[in-house]
Amino acid sequence: MSTEEPDLSSGGAAEAGADNGAEDRAESAAIEAVLTVATDPVPPGLLAELLEVPVEHVEELCRRLAASYEADGRGFSLVRVAGGYRFQSSENYVAYVERFVLDGAPQKLSPAALETLAVVAYKQPISRSQISAIRGVNVESVMRMLVARGYVQAVGRDEGPGQSILFGTTSMFLERLGLDSIEDLPPLGAFVPPVSTVEMLEDVLRAEPGE
């Protein structure tokens, strides 16, 4: 009695490859459909659940999609930010996007707000009093504004006396900066001059005229 052997011919392999290719295209299209209607970055784990495939497969499909969009010179790209995937306009066409949204653009953050936000980003979790001590000014109103804008949120309470509210950045903050996690922030050393440079500047600025 004979049993059927698996088709190992080139034709059978080609047919299996075609089936896999069609399945990948369908799954990629499903990812595109979900991301098109999503308002927030979609975690790869959720996409894997929706497609009923491993997370690693979703990651690979997203990498392929992102590469294809870049190769085609599309006006949008697929990026990973805040722990998930989303579509965003390509950096090559930022001037056109800015022109489109200029009239309805919200007011930009003031230098004081940007400085406060930077302190929160790099020192979180941190309390209002600690931020004020670092900046040397009262930050109550600025913090209220950053919370209202959705860039900063309460993340806990200090275990010390008074149990002050501790603040940290939000997912919106990561989205706006195009970061996947807070660990992706550039190191402060890139913005702070070395000690030797600071000492030289102090010597020059404190020198008496004519010296």
KOLPA-723832 format. One record per residue (C-alpha): residue number from 1; residue in three letters; x, y, z. Coordinates in steps of 0.001 Angstrom, whole numbers, plus 500000, padded with zeros to 6 digits. Layout:
<node><seq>NUM</seq><type>ala</type><xx>X</xx><yy>Y</yy><zz>Z</zz></node>
...
This chain:
<node><seq>1</seq><type>met</type><xx>500000</xx><yy>500000</yy><zz>500000</zz></node>
<node><seq>2</seq><type>ser</type><xx>501551</xx><yy>503262</yy><zz>498937</zz></node>
<node><seq>3</seq><type>thr</type><xx>501359</xx><yy>506598</yy><zz>500723</zz></node>
<node><seq>4</seq><type>glu</type><xx>501383</xx><yy>510011</yy><zz>499126</zz></node>
<node><seq>5</seq><type>glu</type><xx>504769</xx><yy>511684</yy><zz>499235</zz></node>
<node><seq>6</seq><type>pro</type><xx>504985</xx><yy>515465</yy><zz>499809</zz></node>
<node><seq>7</seq><type>asp</type><xx>505431</xx><yy>517419</yy><zz>496615</zz></node>
<node><seq>8</seq><type>leu</type><xx>509091</xx><yy>518455</yy><zz>496674</zz></node>
<node><seq>9</seq><type>ser</type><xx>509243</xx><yy>519439</yy><zz>493037</zz></node>
<node><seq>10</seq><type>ser</type><xx>510122</xx><yy>522958</yy><zz>491995</zz></node>
<node><seq>11</seq><type>gly</type><xx>506511</xx><yy>523481</yy><zz>491040</zz></node>
<node><seq>12</seq><type>gly</type><xx>505287</xx><yy>522536</yy><zz>494501</zz></node>
<node><seq>13</seq><type>ala</type><xx>507849</xx><yy>524779</yy><zz>496185</zz></node>
<node><seq>14</seq><type>ala</type><xx>506905</xx><yy>527669</yy><zz>493926</zz></node>
<node><seq>15</seq><type>glu</type><xx>503228</xx><yy>527160</yy><zz>494732</zz></node>
<node><seq>16</seq><type>ala</type><xx>503975</xx><yy>527148</yy><zz>498488</zz></node>
<node><seq>17</seq><type>gly</type><xx>506063</xx><yy>530287</yy><zz>498107</zz></node>
<node><seq>18</seq><type>ala</type><xx>503253</xx><yy>531994</yy><zz>496208</zz></node>
<node><seq>19</seq><type>asp</type><xx>500794</xx><yy>531073</yy><zz>498947</zz></node>
<node><seq>20</seq><type>asn</type><xx>503098</xx><yy>532509</yy><zz>501616</zz></node>
<node><seq>21</seq><type>gly</type><xx>503594</xx><yy>535669</yy><zz>499593</zz></node>
<node><seq>22</seq><type>ala</type><xx>499846</xx><yy>536153</yy><zz>499182</zz></node>
<node><seq>23</seq><type>glu</type><xx>499338</xx><yy>535585</yy><zz>502905</zz></node>
<node><seq>24</seq><type>asp</type><xx>502034</xx><yy>538143</yy><zz>503801</zz></node>
<node><seq>25</seq><type>arg</type><xx>500455</xx><yy>540690</yy><zz>501459</zz></node>
<node><seq>26</seq><type>ala</type><xx>497051</xx><yy>540154</yy><zz>503041</zz></node>
<node><seq>27</seq><type>glu</type><xx>498505</xx><yy>540543</yy><zz>506546</zz></node>
<node><seq>28</seq><type>ser</type><xx>500427</xx><yy>543661</yy><zz>505521</zz></node>
<node><seq>29</seq><type>ala</type><xx>497237</xx><yy>545125</yy><zz>504071</zz></node>
<node><seq>30</seq><type>ala</type><xx>495447</xx><yy>544363</yy><zz>507351</zz></node>
<node><seq>31</seq><type>ile</type><xx>498149</xx><yy>546221</yy><zz>509273</zz></node>
<node><seq>32</seq><type>glu</type><xx>497773</xx><yy>549195</yy><zz>506932</zz></node>
<node><seq>33</seq><type>ala</type><xx>493999</xx><yy>549187</yy><zz>507431</zz></node>
<node><seq>34</seq><type>val</type><xx>494303</xx><yy>549181</yy><zz>511221</zz></node>
<node><seq>35</seq><type>leu</type><xx>496980</xx><yy>551879</yy><zz>511337</zz></node>
<node><seq>36</seq><type>thr</type><xx>494981</xx><yy>554076</yy><zz>508975</zz></node>
<node><seq>37</seq><type>val</type><xx>492119</xx><yy>554402</yy><zz>511473</zz></node>
<node><seq>38</seq><type>ala</type><xx>494199</xx><yy>554327</yy><zz>514672</zz></node>
<node><seq>39</seq><type>thr</type><xx>494602</xx><yy>557620</yy><zz>516527</zz></node>
<node><seq>40</seq><type>asp</type><xx>497487</xx><yy>556379</yy><zz>518708</zz></node>
<node><seq>41</seq><type>pro</type><xx>500492</xx><yy>554166</yy><zz>517967</zz></node>
<node><seq>42</seq><type>val</type><xx>499374</xx><yy>550523</yy><zz>517867</zz></node>
<node><seq>43</seq><type>pro</type><xx>501562</xx><yy>548104</yy><zz>519880</zz></node>
<node><seq>44</seq><type>pro</type><xx>502923</xx><yy>545156</yy><zz>517868</zz></node>
<node><seq>45</seq><type>gly</type><xx>501397</xx><yy>542796</yy><zz>520426</zz></node>
<node><seq>46</seq><type>leu</type><xx>497921</xx><yy>544090</yy><zz>519619</zz></node>
<node><seq>47</seq><type>leu</type><xx>498542</xx><yy>543788</yy><zz>515882</zz></node>
<node><seq>48</seq><type>ala</type><xx>499704</xx><yy>540209</yy><zz>516455</zz></node>
<node><seq>49</seq><type>glu</type><xx>496484</xx><yy>539428</yy><zz>518309</zz></node>
<node><seq>50</seq><type>leu</type><xx>494357</xx><yy>540927</yy><zz>515558</zz></node>
<node><seq>51</seq><type>leu</type><xx>496174</xx><yy>539000</yy><zz>512827</zz></node>
<node><seq>52</seq><type>glu</type><xx>496590</xx><yy>535871</yy><zz>514988</zz></node>
<node><seq>53</seq><type>val</type><xx>500298</xx><yy>535642</yy><zz>514185</zz></node>
<node><seq>54</seq><type>pro</type><xx>503491</xx><yy>535859</yy><zz>516306</zz></node>
<node><seq>55</seq><type>val</type><xx>504729</xx><yy>539299</yy><zz>517339</zz></node>
<node><seq>56</seq><type>glu</type><xx>508029</xx><yy>538648</yy><zz>515539</zz></node>
<node><seq>57</seq><type>his</type><xx>506108</xx><yy>538182</yy><zz>512278</zz></node>
<node><seq>58</seq><type>val</type><xx>504327</xx><yy>541502</yy><zz>512780</zz></node>
<node><seq>59</seq><type>glu</type><xx>507656</xx><yy>543226</yy><zz>513405</zz></node>
<node><seq>60</seq><type>glu</type><xx>509039</xx><yy>541768</yy><zz>510182</zz></node>
<node><seq>61</seq><type>leu</type><xx>505971</xx><yy>542813</yy><zz>508163</zz></node>
<node><seq>62</seq><type>cys</type><xx>506222</xx><yy>546351</yy><zz>509535</zz></node>
<node><seq>63</seq><type>arg</type><xx>509913</xx><yy>546519</yy><zz>508647</zz></node>
<node><seq>64</seq><type>arg</type><xx>509103</xx><yy>545447</yy><zz>505094</zz></node>
<node><seq>65</seq><type>leu</type><xx>506297</xx><yy>547981</yy><zz>504798</zz></node>
<node><seq>66</seq><type>ala</type><xx>508496</xx><yy>550790</yy><zz>506110</zz></node>
<node><seq>67</seq><type>ala</type><xx>511270</xx><yy>549873</yy><zz>503675</zz></node>
<node><seq>68</seq><type>ser</type><xx>508865</xx><yy>549713</yy><zz>500727</zz></node>
<node><seq>69</seq><type>tyr</type><xx>507384</xx><yy>553135</yy><zz>501517</zz></node>
<node><seq>70</seq><type>glu</type><xx>510869</xx><yy>554628</yy><zz>501726</zz></node>
<node><seq>71</seq><type>ala</type><xx>511984</xx><yy>552955</yy><zz>498499</zz></node>
<node><seq>72</seq><type>asp</type><xx>508896</xx><yy>554239</yy><zz>496684</zz></node>
<node><seq>73</seq><type>gly</type><xx>509440</xx><yy>557798</yy><zz>497950</zz></node>
<node><seq>74</seq><type>arg</type><xx>505991</xx><yy>557970</yy><zz>499519</zz></node>
<node><seq>75</seq><type>gly</type><xx>504739</xx><yy>561085</yy><zz>501275</zz></node>
<node><seq>76</seq><type>phe</type><xx>504251</xx><yy>559110</yy><zz>504463</zz></node>
<node><seq>77</seq><type>ser</type><xx>506249</xx><yy>556573</yy><zz>506450</zz></node>
<node><seq>78</seq><type>leu</type><xx>505631</xx><yy>553797</yy><zz>508951</zz></node>
<node><seq>79</seq><type>val</type><xx>507465</xx><yy>554491</yy><zz>512209</zz></node>
<node><seq>80</seq><type>arg</type><xx>507662</xx><yy>552984</yy><zz>515665</zz></node>
<node><seq>81</seq><type>val</type><xx>507057</xx><yy>555511</yy><zz>518443</zz></node>
<node><seq>82</seq><type>ala</type><xx>505815</xx><yy>555274</yy><zz>522033</zz></node>
<node><seq>83</seq><type>gly</type><xx>505950</xx><yy>551478</yy><zz>521905</zz></node>
<node><seq>84</seq><type>gly</type><xx>503783</xx><yy>551074</yy><zz>518816</zz></node>
<node><seq>85</seq><type>tyr</type><xx>503493</xx><yy>551672</yy><zz>515066</zz></node>
<node><seq>86</seq><type>arg</type><xx>501812</xx><yy>554557</yy><zz>513269</zz></node>
<node><seq>87</seq><type>phe</type><xx>501797</xx><yy>556396</yy><zz>509955</zz></node>
<node><seq>88</seq><type>gln</type><xx>503281</xx><yy>559877</yy><zz>509797</zz></node>
<node><seq>89</seq><type>ser</type><xx>504125</xx><yy>562332</yy><zz>507056</zz></node>
<node><seq>90</seq><type>ser</type><xx>507563</xx><yy>562009</yy><zz>505494</zz></node>
<node><seq>91</seq><type>glu</type><xx>510263</xx><yy>564422</yy><zz>506625</zz></node>
<node><seq>92</seq><type>asn</type><xx>510905</xx><yy>565240</yy><zz>502964</zz></node>
<node><seq>93</seq><type>tyr</type><xx>507545</xx><yy>567011</yy><zz>502739</zz></node>
<node><seq>94</seq><type>val</type><xx>507444</xx><yy>568721</yy><zz>506119</zz></node>
<node><seq>95</seq><type>ala</type><xx>507318</xx><yy>572185</yy><zz>504509</zz></node>
<node><seq>96</seq><type>tyr</type><xx>504047</xx><yy>571353</yy><zz>502742</zz></node>
<node><seq>97</seq><type>val</type><xx>502530</xx><yy>569876</yy><zz>505891</zz></node>
<node><seq>98</seq><type>glu</type><xx>503506</xx><yy>572931</yy><zz>507924</zz></node>
<node><seq>99</seq><type>arg</type><xx>501941</xx><yy>575180</yy><zz>505285</zz></node>
<node><seq>100</seq><type>phe</type><xx>498739</xx><yy>573129</yy><zz>505448</zz></node>
<node><seq>101</seq><type>val</type><xx>498350</xx><yy>573224</yy><zz>509252</zz></node>
<node><seq>102</seq><type>leu</type><xx>499813</xx><yy>576685</yy><zz>509851</zz></node>
<node><seq>103</seq><type>asp</type><xx>496516</xx><yy>578549</yy><zz>510181</zz></node>
<node><seq>104</seq><type>gly</type><xx>495132</xx><yy>576247</yy><zz>512846</zz></node>
<node><seq>105</seq><type>ala</type><xx>498397</xx><yy>575478</yy><zz>514619</zz></node>
<node><seq>106</seq><type>pro</type><xx>498350</xx><yy>575733</yy><zz>518418</zz></node>
<node><seq>107</seq><type>gln</type><xx>500609</xx><yy>578217</yy><zz>520145</zz></node>
<node><seq>108</seq><type>lys</type><xx>504181</xx><yy>577036</yy><zz>520433</zz></node>
<node><seq>109</seq><type>leu</type><xx>505644</xx><yy>576268</yy><zz>523829</zz></node>
<node><seq>110</seq><type>ser</type><xx>507533</xx><yy>579138</yy><zz>525421</zz></node>
<node><seq>111</seq><type>pro</type><xx>511240</xx><yy>578807</yy><zz>526285</zz></node>
<node><seq>112</seq><type>ala</type><xx>510250</xx><yy>578495</yy><zz>529964</zz></node>
<node><seq>113</seq><type>ala</type><xx>507857</xx><yy>575659</yy><zz>529139</zz></node>
<node><seq>114</seq><type>leu</type><xx>510463</xx><yy>573902</yy><zz>527004</zz></node>
<node><seq>115</seq><type>glu</type><xx>513057</xx><yy>574155</yy><zz>529769</zz></node>
<node><seq>116</seq><type>thr</type><xx>510606</xx><yy>572777</yy><zz>532327</zz></node>
<node><seq>117</seq><type>leu</type><xx>509599</xx><yy>569956</yy><zz>529998</zz></node>
<node><seq>118</seq><type>ala</type><xx>513263</xx><yy>569072</yy><zz>529467</zz></node>
<node><seq>119</seq><type>val</type><xx>513828</xx><yy>568898</yy><zz>533226</zz></node>
<node><seq>120</seq><type>val</type><xx>510857</xx><yy>566552</yy><zz>533611</zz></node>
<node><seq>121</seq><type>ala</type><xx>511995</xx><yy>564384</yy><zz>530689</zz></node>
<node><seq>122</seq><type>tyr</type><xx>515525</xx><yy>563872</yy><zz>531969</zz></node>
<node><seq>123</seq><type>lys</type><xx>514887</xx><yy>563800</yy><zz>535749</zz></node>
<node><seq>124</seq><type>gln</type><xx>511532</xx><yy>561985</yy><zz>535967</zz></node>
<node><seq>125</seq><type>pro</type><xx>509899</xx><yy>561109</yy><zz>538245</zz></node>
<node><seq>126</seq><type>ile</type><xx>510258</xx><yy>564556</yy><zz>539765</zz></node>
<node><seq>127</seq><type>ser</type><xx>508167</xx><yy>566898</yy><zz>541927</zz></node>
<node><seq>128</seq><type>arg</type><xx>507226</xx><yy>570533</yy><zz>541288</zz></node>
<node><seq>129</seq><type>ser</type><xx>509505</xx><yy>571724</yy><zz>544098</zz></node>
<node><seq>130</seq><type>gln</type><xx>512444</xx><yy>569829</yy><zz>542653</zz></node>
<node><seq>131</seq><type>ile</type><xx>511808</xx><yy>571327</yy><zz>539215</zz></node>
<node><seq>132</seq><type>ser</type><xx>511598</xx><yy>574814</yy><zz>540755</zz></node>
<node><seq>133</seq><type>ala</type><xx>514878</xx><yy>574225</yy><zz>542568</zz></node>
<node><seq>134</seq><type>ile</type><xx>516606</xx><yy>573220</yy><zz>539345</zz></node>
<node><seq>135</seq><type>arg</type><xx>515215</xx><yy>576107</yy><zz>537288</zz></node>
<node><seq>136</seq><type>gly</type><xx>515383</xx><yy>578685</yy><zz>540068</zz></node>
<node><seq>137</seq><type>val</type><xx>511818</xx><yy>579904</yy><zz>539449</zz></node>
<node><seq>138</seq><type>asn</type><xx>508279</xx><yy>578916</yy><zz>540381</zz></node>
<node><seq>139</seq><type>val</type><xx>506964</xx><yy>576435</yy><zz>537810</zz></node>
<node><seq>140</seq><type>glu</type><xx>503382</xx><yy>576040</yy><zz>539059</zz></node>
<node><seq>141</seq><type>ser</type><xx>501677</xx><yy>577727</yy><zz>536090</zz></node>
<node><seq>142</seq><type>val</type><xx>504026</xx><yy>576183</yy><zz>533532</zz></node>
<node><seq>143</seq><type>met</type><xx>503410</xx><yy>572698</yy><zz>534921</zz></node>
<node><seq>144</seq><type>arg</type><xx>499639</xx><yy>573215</yy><zz>534768</zz></node>
<node><seq>145</seq><type>met</type><xx>499967</xx><yy>574168</yy><zz>531124</zz></node>
<node><seq>146</seq><type>leu</type><xx>502177</xx><yy>571147</yy><zz>530291</zz></node>
<node><seq>147</seq><type>val</type><xx>499702</xx><yy>568820</yy><zz>531986</zz></node>
<node><seq>148</seq><type>ala</type><xx>496806</xx><yy>570445</yy><zz>530097</zz></node>
<node><seq>149</seq><type>arg</type><xx>498682</xx><yy>570038</yy><zz>526809</zz></node>
<node><seq>150</seq><type>gly</type><xx>499149</xx><yy>566339</yy><zz>527529</zz></node>
<node><seq>151</seq><type>tyr</type><xx>502956</xx><yy>566339</yy><zz>527662</zz></node>
<node><seq>152</seq><type>val</type><xx>503297</xx><yy>565743</yy><zz>531418</zz></node>
<node><seq>153</seq><type>gln</type><xx>501297</xx><yy>563651</yy><zz>533884</zz></node>
<node><seq>154</seq><type>ala</type><xx>501333</xx><yy>562603</yy><zz>537526</zz></node>
<node><seq>155</seq><type>val</type><xx>503080</xx><yy>559235</yy><zz>537870</zz></node>
<node><seq>156</seq><type>gly</type><xx>503159</xx><yy>558732</yy><zz>541640</zz></node>
<node><seq>157</seq><type>arg</type><xx>503968</xx><yy>560299</yy><zz>544994</zz></node>
<node><seq>158</seq><type>asp</type><xx>507232</xx><yy>560905</yy><zz>546796</zz></node>
<node><seq>159</seq><type>glu</type><xx>507760</xx><yy>558589</yy><zz>549770</zz></node>
<node><seq>160</seq><type>gly</type><xx>509290</xx><yy>561436</yy><zz>551800</zz></node>
<node><seq>161</seq><type>pro</type><xx>507540</xx><yy>564012</yy><zz>554020</zz></node>
<node><seq>162</seq><type>gly</type><xx>504527</xx><yy>565600</yy><zz>552373</zz></node>
<node><seq>163</seq><type>gln</type><xx>504318</xx><yy>562888</yy><zz>549709</zz></node>
<node><seq>164</seq><type>ser</type><xx>504637</xx><yy>565370</yy><zz>546857</zz></node>
<node><seq>165</seq><type>ile</type><xx>503158</xx><yy>564442</yy><zz>543496</zz></node>
<node><seq>166</seq><type>leu</type><xx>505792</xx><yy>563150</yy><zz>541088</zz></node>
<node><seq>167</seq><type>phe</type><xx>505564</xx><yy>563938</yy><zz>537377</zz></node>
<node><seq>168</seq><type>gly</type><xx>506783</xx><yy>562262</yy><zz>534206</zz></node>
<node><seq>169</seq><type>thr</type><xx>506310</xx><yy>562598</yy><zz>530472</zz></node>
<node><seq>170</seq><type>thr</type><xx>503433</xx><yy>561019</yy><zz>528538</zz></node>
<node><seq>171</seq><type>ser</type><xx>503050</xx><yy>558905</yy><zz>525413</zz></node>
<node><seq>172</seq><type>met</type><xx>502102</xx><yy>562095</yy><zz>523546</zz></node>
<node><seq>173</seq><type>phe</type><xx>505501</xx><yy>563535</yy><zz>524445</zz></node>
<node><seq>174</seq><type>leu</type><xx>507187</xx><yy>560494</yy><zz>522892</zz></node>
<node><seq>175</seq><type>glu</type><xx>504954</xx><yy>560718</yy><zz>519815</zz></node>
<node><seq>176</seq><type>arg</type><xx>505718</xx><yy>564390</yy><zz>519209</zz></node>
<node><seq>177</seq><type>leu</type><xx>509463</xx><yy>563723</yy><zz>519471</zz></node>
<node><seq>178</seq><type>gly</type><xx>509261</xx><yy>560550</yy><zz>517404</zz></node>
<node><seq>179</seq><type>leu</type><xx>510737</xx><yy>558401</yy><zz>520171</zz></node>
<node><seq>180</seq><type>asp</type><xx>509892</xx><yy>554805</yy><zz>521021</zz></node>
<node><seq>181</seq><type>ser</type><xx>510816</xx><yy>555180</yy><zz>524705</zz></node>
<node><seq>182</seq><type>ile</type><xx>512300</xx><yy>557726</yy><zz>527093</zz></node>
<node><seq>183</seq><type>glu</type><xx>515628</xx><yy>555881</yy><zz>526864</zz></node>
<node><seq>184</seq><type>asp</type><xx>515911</xx><yy>557155</yy><zz>523278</zz></node>
<node><seq>185</seq><type>leu</type><xx>516414</xx><yy>560755</yy><zz>524447</zz></node>
<node><seq>186</seq><type>pro</type><xx>519839</xx><yy>562072</yy><zz>523401</zz></node>
<node><seq>187</seq><type>pro</type><xx>522399</xx><yy>562137</yy><zz>526237</zz></node>
<node><seq>188</seq><type>leu</type><xx>522731</xx><yy>565436</yy><zz>528050</zz></node>
<node><seq>189</seq><type>gly</type><xx>526448</xx><yy>565399</yy><zz>527375</zz></node>
<node><seq>190</seq><type>ala</type><xx>525701</xx><yy>566303</yy><zz>523776</zz></node>
<node><seq>191</seq><type>phe</type><xx>524343</xx><yy>569681</yy><zz>524932</zz></node>
<node><seq>192</seq><type>val</type><xx>526581</xx><yy>570473</yy><zz>527899</zz></node>
<node><seq>193</seq><type>pro</type><xx>530113</xx><yy>571837</yy><zz>527286</zz></node>
<node><seq>194</seq><type>pro</type><xx>533009</xx><yy>570134</yy><zz>529089</zz></node>
<node><seq>195</seq><type>val</type><xx>534205</xx><yy>571491</yy><zz>532445</zz></node>
<node><seq>196</seq><type>ser</type><xx>537366</xx><yy>572931</yy><zz>530875</zz></node>
<node><seq>197</seq><type>thr</type><xx>535282</xx><yy>575029</yy><zz>528465</zz></node>
<node><seq>198</seq><type>val</type><xx>533041</xx><yy>576339</yy><zz>531267</zz></node>
<node><seq>199</seq><type>glu</type><xx>536074</xx><yy>577298</yy><zz>533380</zz></node>
<node><seq>200</seq><type>met</type><xx>537657</xx><yy>579102</yy><zz>530435</zz></node>
<node><seq>201</seq><type>leu</type><xx>534475</xx><yy>581076</yy><zz>529812</zz></node>
<node><seq>202</seq><type>glu</type><xx>534229</xx><yy>582014</yy><zz>533488</zz></node>
<node><seq>203</seq><type>asp</type><xx>537851</xx><yy>583237</yy><zz>533492</zz></node>
<node><seq>204</seq><type>val</type><xx>537251</xx><yy>585344</yy><zz>530395</zz></node>
<node><seq>205</seq><type>leu</type><xx>533928</xx><yy>586801</yy><zz>531564</zz></node>
<node><seq>206</seq><type>arg</type><xx>535207</xx><yy>587587</yy><zz>535067</zz></node>
<node><seq>207</seq><type>ala</type><xx>538447</xx><yy>589158</yy><zz>533904</zz></node>
<node><seq>208</seq><type>glu</type><xx>538834</xx><yy>592849</yy><zz>534542</zz></node>
<node><seq>209</seq><type>pro</type><xx>538950</xx><yy>595094</yy><zz>531451</zz></node>
<node><seq>210</seq><type>gly</type><xx>542502</xx><yy>595580</yy><zz>530230</zz></node>
<node><seq>211</seq><type>glu</type><xx>543818</xx><yy>592318</yy><zz>531710</zz></node>
